[in-house]
């Protein structure tokens, strides 16, 4: 987000306006957070996924944006990079992004990852064509290699921008896959059309095919993978542990970060309906903040916190946080914790981390882990102080 903000304010959902002054509330004071360093020396880490034997081995997969996938353990050990990744476009926001395990990983050993894919034969320049892609492969842990690698999805069309790739991977309860995609920065007007994947969430079978029930499948001129439209740059997604619905958040420009539930066929408005402001001028973007047929966000932040990574807290390890939603904040350099009442955000808490928080995940044992987006990036375990 733009660093030239002179004041910080948060715009709250209607449920919180009673406590706000003139429609605004002060940013919540930072609350204590206890953190434990697991490892550092990671170059701009982007995502982590816990291996099924995490409880006994402490092993997890961590991506680094420059194009490395490693095994990291709770004792701080980092493996050599895992071999077998396809060519990756590494520039600005492009690189190796999210990682997720197939729901039946223990049986099939399938790992999925999203990344910026270069146009074949491209020169790697800033204006070279690229797009978000998703690949999968079978993980051979002994050899530290991916086998039978195949690309199962490519965002279309490729475009000459190194920005706004998304991208989070989330498996639904039925084993289908959601992929969040950015608008590629210069193609924001594509976000509400149906003939590109820019600014969309797509819904795939685990092999990349189109599952039954996709809202635009069979419509003339529409890409059948599209699930929802009107997004800017989604970098957080999680399945609600009780409802099974997909919750997402996305970056606004000068404000307008949004938290949403992404339902089939929903229009989330960008760039026509948004709380965001134009970089530099601060002028309003689009036609306002609400319109019939456009989904209103559950919460939004003005100016931006720079959200990335998201996890619901579930289980007994941290009872004070159980049922709440954790959001990493790049610009605010915090962990943001949201108390929920169903689909309403009723209270927000802030925890200073002192670094850009790229990802936040809850481990199978209930522990909460963060990745910091730095050249000497860290993996931290955090808990209430």
Secondary structure, DSSP 8 states (H G I E B T S, - for coil): --S--S---B---GGGGGGSBTTBB----B--EEEEEEEEEESSEEEEEE-TTHHHH-EEEEEETTTEEEEEETTS-B----B-------STT-SEEEEEE-TTHHHH-EEEEEEEEE-TT----TTS-EEEEEEEEEEETTTTEEEEEEEEEE-SS-BS-SS-----EEE-TTS-EEEE---TTTTGGGGG-SSS-TT-EEEE-TTS---TT-TTTT-TT--TTEEEB--S-EEEEEE-TTT--EEEEE--SSS-EEEEE--TT-B--TTTB-S-B-TTT--B-TTBS--TTS---SEEESS---EEEEEE--SSTTGGGTT-EEEEETTTTEEEEEEEETTEEEEEEEEE-SS-EEEEEE-TTS-EEEEE-STTEEEEEEEE-
